[in-house]
Amino acid sequence: MSEQLRETLRVELGARGYDIVIGPGLLAEAGAHVAPLLRRKRVAVLTDETVAALHLEALRDGLAAEGIEMVSLALPAGEATKSWPQFSRAVEWLLEQKIERSDVVVALGGGVIGDLAGFAAAVLRRGVRFVQIPTSLLAQVDSSVGGKTGINSPQGKNLVGAFHQPSLVLADTQVLASLTPRDFIAGYGEVVKYGLLGDAAFFDWLEENGPALAAGDMAARVAAVKRSCEMKAEIVARDETEQGDRALLNLGHTFGHALESATGYSDRLLHGEGVAIGCALAFELSSRLGLCAQEAPSRLRQHLRAMGMKVDLRDIPGDLPGAEALMALMAQDKKVVDGKLRFILARGIGEAFVTSDVPGEAVRKLLDDALA
Ligand SMILES: NC(=O)c1ccc[n+]([C@@H]2O[C@H](COP(=O)([O-])OP(=O)(O)OC[C@H]3O[C@@H](n4cnc5c(N)ncnc54)[C@H](O)[C@@H]3O)[C@@H](O)[C@H]2O)c1
């Protein structure tokens, strides 16, 4: 693999800091990257059945190249796996495998596996180290970095979890080739989010290079994953536990989570799709509140459409509940402080900010219009 397609970033968190390595072919080199972390040459890998069928043997070979033995558990693929039953299954399996306090757990998969495995590592023997090997675009640009781990509960998404930083992130951009186009493009929703929240030049770049990136251009994929991880790493280093700025990363998520909940965390709406629709709603709301020019939501919608993404509520198949019910779901969000919902709004592309000062009536009207 060509040398220029290896990028290494550092998440600066003092003793808990770690590297993010990005590039094609990293599974084959996994052993060399993981070995320095190990006390004994054995790791436990959590993955899902889809990813296991496609990539587990490549990881096994990559680890074996450095004499590292691997045991693995493949959970069912999909958001429903981020649940108590699969979580306890994973933790008990790790205990059965005699994973010790000084061992390393490896998460090989998308955001579902990364979140669940990270949480399992956080609680196993009061905390063992873990390595993220994200295999979806969403996981490479977002969920594998920053240490938010957890599972869903019947009351809502990501309501149970822990902050637990990985010891290393290996983002092999070659494995993105086996994603379904829908899963790939859903992850792109989070990529666009970075441009929207803080880097207008990156948004320009995406408008220009998004189609090539979606078509498989490896240099463009590496560049997009790198810029996304840089932005996330920088925000996480500033505000690890989301006391302030880190909330910017939730742009589009308050709406998105309500829509995911309303569609039962099902195939009707993938997480990244909900984020893209949520970003479009957040920009529309910003424009209606006079915070940004009408041109900003139009330009965003145009880019999402050009990439073949869902943009409107009517792009979600099946019925949705009314504005009132969606607002009740939004109120369940973790971003509620003292009963007030915090929104991420924008003064323009690349200029997002956090506010609790949004009239409920404006949100209701926005949703009513979007549902009409
Ligand atoms: N912790 C965080 O900071 C954070 C941030 C954003 C999202 N998330 C979470 O991430 C989850 C969504 O992540 P996701 O979109 O990766 O979902 P996912 O893990 O369900 O992966 C999506 C689908 O792609 C498949 N897949 C993954 N890699 C593949 C590959 N290389 N080839 C073929 N198929 C592959 C999976 O089996 C799955 O069916 C949500 O639960 C969300 O809450 C967490």
The ligand as a MOL file (V3000), in Angstrom:
LIG
                    3D

  0  0  0     0  0            999 V3000
M  V30 BEGIN CTAB
M  V30 COUNTS 44 48 0 0 0
M  V30 BEGIN ATOM
M  V30 1 N -20.0630 6.6030 20.4640 0
M  V30 2 C -20.2700 7.6290 19.6790 0
M  V30 3 O -19.6770 8.6960 19.8500 0
M  V30 4 C -21.2260 7.4990 18.5360 0
M  V30 5 C -21.2590 8.4800 17.5530 0
M  V30 6 C -22.1050 8.3050 16.4640 0
M  V30 7 C -22.9000 7.1650 16.3830 0
M  V30 8 N -22.8400 6.2400 17.3830 0 CHG=1
M  V30 9 C -23.6410 5.0090 17.2970 0
M  V30 10 O -23.2240 4.2570 16.1810 0
M  V30 11 C -24.2920 3.4190 15.7720 0
M  V30 12 C -24.4220 3.4500 14.2660 0
M  V30 13 O -23.2140 2.9960 13.7090 0
M  V30 14 P -23.1760 2.2980 12.2790 0
M  V30 15 O -23.9150 3.1030 11.3170 0
M  V30 16 O -21.7790 1.9230 12.0260 0 CHG=-1
M  V30 17 O -24.1070 1.0180 12.5320 0
M  V30 18 P -23.8070 -0.5390 12.5560 0
M  V30 19 O -22.7200 -0.8650 13.4850 0
M  V30 20 O -25.1180 -1.1950 12.7640 0
M  V30 21 O -23.3050 -0.8060 11.0800 0
M  V30 22 C -24.2100 -0.6230 9.9960 0
M  V30 23 C -24.3330 -1.9150 9.1800 0
M  V30 24 O -23.1560 -2.0320 8.4040 0
M  V30 25 C -22.6050 -3.3330 8.5770 0
M  V30 26 N -21.1710 -3.1810 8.3690 0
M  V30 27 C -20.2770 -2.5400 9.1740 0
M  V30 28 N -19.0840 -2.5330 8.5780 0
M  V30 29 C -19.2190 -3.1730 7.3980 0
M  V30 30 C -18.3310 -3.4470 6.3150 0
M  V30 31 N -17.0610 -3.0310 6.3140 0
M  V30 32 N -18.8390 -4.1360 5.2560 0
M  V30 33 C -20.1490 -4.5280 5.2150 0
M  V30 34 N -21.0140 -4.2750 6.1770 0
M  V30 35 C -20.5490 -3.6030 7.2690 0
M  V30 36 C -23.0320 -3.7740 9.9430 0
M  V30 37 O -23.0460 -5.1830 10.0460 0
M  V30 38 C -24.4320 -3.1750 10.0090 0
M  V30 39 O -25.3540 -4.0400 9.3810 0
M  V30 40 C -25.5220 3.9270 16.4660 0
M  V30 41 O -25.8700 3.0310 17.4800 0
M  V30 42 C -25.0850 5.2550 17.0630 0
M  V30 43 O -25.7560 5.5790 18.2530 0
M  V30 44 C -22.0280 6.3840 18.4360 0
M  V30 END ATOM
M  V30 BEGIN BOND
M  V30 1 1 1 2
M  V30 2 2 2 3
M  V30 3 1 2 4
M  V30 4 1 4 5
M  V30 5 2 4 44
M  V30 6 2 5 6
M  V30 7 1 6 7
M  V30 8 2 7 8
M  V30 9 1 8 9
M  V30 10 1 8 44
M  V30 11 1 9 10
M  V30 12 1 9 42
M  V30 13 1 10 11
M  V30 14 1 11 12
M  V30 15 1 11 40
M  V30 16 1 12 13
M  V30 17 1 13 14
M  V30 18 2 14 15
M  V30 19 1 14 16
M  V30 20 1 14 17
M  V30 21 1 17 18
M  V30 22 2 18 19
M  V30 23 1 18 20
M  V30 24 1 18 21
M  V30 25 1 21 22
M  V30 26 1 22 23
M  V30 27 1 23 24
M  V30 28 1 23 38
M  V30 29 1 24 25
M  V30 30 1 25 26
M  V30 31 1 25 36
M  V30 32 1 26 27
M  V30 33 1 26 35
M  V30 34 2 27 28
M  V30 35 1 28 29
M  V30 36 1 29 30
M  V30 37 2 29 35
M  V30 38 1 30 31
M  V30 39 2 30 32
M  V30 40 1 32 33
M  V30 41 2 33 34
M  V30 42 1 34 35
M  V30 43 1 36 37
M  V30 44 1 36 38
M  V30 45 1 38 39
M  V30 46 1 40 41
M  V30 47 1 40 42
M  V30 48 1 42 43
M  V30 END BOND
M  V30 END CTAB
M  END
